[in-house]
Amino acid sequence: MTNVEQVLARAHSAAGRSTLYWLGQGGKDPRAALPSSGLAIAGEWLNLPRDQQQELQPLAKAWGIDVHDPTLVMEACDCSGFVCWALGFARHTDPAPFTDPDGWIFTDSIWADATGPGVRFQAVDRARPGALVVYPRRGSGHSHGHVGLVVAVNAAGRATRVLHCSALNASTAPLDAIKVTAPEVFEQQARSVYAWCSEVA
C-alpha cells in the first residue's frame, strides 16, 4: 500500500519528459522508473486500424515523427497506463471486478468498478488530492474514455488541477503527453466521476 504523497510525487516525476501519447502503452511495470514503454513506432503504426492512424497523424506531424522509420523508438504512454503506474500497480493483472475479462485495467473498467462493486476503485462525492477523475468510452460520445489524478481542489470539493496523460496534452507546447492542466476535459463530460483507489492510504 502507498500513501497520497507518494502517489503524487511519483506522478509528478513523470511530467516534463517528452512522453508520446499512444493508446495501450505504459503502466506495464509498476517498478519501472517511468510509466512509459519504449515504442517502435513504424511497427506499431502498420498494425493500427485506419481510424487510429488518422487520429494520431496530426500528433505525429506536430512531433516531427516519421511513422515509417524502422529505427525510431520513443517513450509512450496512455492515461490508464500512467495512472496505474502512479498508483503502484500494473495495468494488467488477473481478471477481477476492476478489469476487463482479459485482466486489463482501463478507463471503462475503473469507471465501472467505481460506480458498481467498488472493489479497487470507489466513487466519492468530493475530489481530494490523489483521487482519480474518470469517464468511460461507453456512453460518452468519445472514441476513448479518460482518467487523471486530481492534484488540487477548491473548497467545494471540485478538482481545479489534474495530472493526466493525453493526446491533447501531447499536441500543445511543450510537447509532452503528461501534464498538469485545468479539469475542463473532465468537466465537459457528464459521465465523469471522482474515485478513490483502495490501494492508497
N, C-alpha and C positions, 0 to 999 in steps of 0.2 A: 504494500500500500504506500501511496505517496501523499504529500500534502499540497495545498494550493500554491504555496510559494515555489515549491519545486516544479510543479507543472508550468506555472507562468514563466519562471526563469528558463526552463528548457524550451518552451515555445518561443520566447523572445530570442533565444540563442540561434534559432534557425532563420530569422529575418536578416535581410541585407546580404544574402549570399548568392544572388542571381539565380535562384531556383526557377526552372522552367515548369509551367503547369502542364501536366499530362495525365489524363484520366487513367486511373488504375495503377498509378505509380506511387511509391513511397510507403512508409509505415510498415514495412515488412519485418524489420528487425528493431525491436524496442531498445536494444543495447547499442545500436549504431550512434555515432556522434551527431548525425543529422537525419532528418526524416526522409530525405530524397534517395532515389535509386539511380545508378548510372544507366542511362537510356541510350541504346544505339538507335539513333533517330531514323536512319534510312530503312533498317529492317522493320522497325515498328510502323513506319509510315505505310509501307507496302501492305501491311495487314489490317490497316484501319478501314472501316466502312467509308464509303464516299462522303456521306454526310459529316462524319467526324473530320475527314480531310478538309472539307470546305470550312468547317468551323475553326479548325486550327491554322488554316492557311494565312489569315491576317496576322496571327501571332507569330508564325514562322517568319513572315516578311518583316515585322517590326523588330525582331531579334536578329535579322540577317542570317537566318538558318537556311542552309542548303539541305533540304529534306532528302536529297538523293546522294549525299556524301557518305560513302560506306565507312569512313573513318571517324565520323562525328559521334561522340558520346557526350551527353550532357546530364547534369543532375536534375531530376524531375520528380514532381510530387503532385498529388491532388489533395483536396480538402480533407477527405476521410483519412488518408494516409498520414497527413500532417497531424490531425487531432489525435489519432490513435497513438502515434509516436510520442506526442507531447504528454499524453496521459500514462505512457509507460507500458503499453501492450501492443502486440502485433495486430494488424488489421485482418488477419486470417487465423482462425482457431477451429476447434471442434464445433460443429453446429450447435447452436444454443438459441434461446429466445431473442437474443440481441444480434443475431447474424442472419444471413440468408441460408437456404438449405445446404449450401456448399461451405458454410463457415466464414463467409466474408462479412466484415463489419463495414457498413457504408451508410450514407445519409438516410435511406429508406428504413434500414434495419434499426438505426439509432432512434429515429422518429417513432417507429412502430413500437419499440420497447418502451420508450419514454411515455407514450400515450396509451400503452397497454399494460403488459405484465410488470414492467419496471424492474427487471432482473438486474441489469447493469446500469441502465440509464432511467432516471426518474424525472418526470416533468415537475417543474417548480414554477410558482406564480411570479416570483420576483427574480431578476438577474442578480448575480453577485460575481465578483472576480473568480475565474476558474470554472464557471458554468459554461455549458455549451449553448449555442443558439443554432437551431437546425430546422430545415424544412425538407420534405421528401420530393422526389421527382414525381411520384404518382399523385395526380390531382393538383399539381402546382401550376400546370401550363408551361413548364420549362422542360428542356430535354434532360436536365440533371437536377438533383437536389443540391443542397449546400449546407455546410456546417463550419462553425468557427468557435473560438474561445473568447468569452467575454473578459475584457481586461479592465474596464471601467464602467461604473453605473452612476445614475443620478439618484436623488432622494426618493423618487417614485419607484425605484427598482427596475428601471429600464436601462438596457445597455447603451452606453454612449461611445464606446470604442470596442472593436472586435479585432482579434488577430486571426487571420484566416489565409488560406491558400486558394487562389482563384485565377482563372484566365483573365478576368478583368484587371486584377492587380498586375498580372504579368504584362499587360498590354499598355501600361502607362509608366512613365519615368518616375523613379528609377526602375528599370526592367527587373522585376523580381515578383514571383507569384505569392510570396509570403510577406504580408504587410499588416500593419495596424491601420484600420480605417474606421470611419463612421459606420453605423449599422444599417444604412439605408437599404442595402440589398436584402437584408432580412426583414426590415420593417415593411417593405413593399410586398412581401409575400404573406398572405393571410394564414398560411399553414405553419408559419414559424412558431416554434415553442422553445422555451428555455428548459434545459435539462441538467441534472446533476449526475455525475458518474460515481457509482458506489465504491470505486477503487480509490477515490480521493478523500482524504480525511479533512 
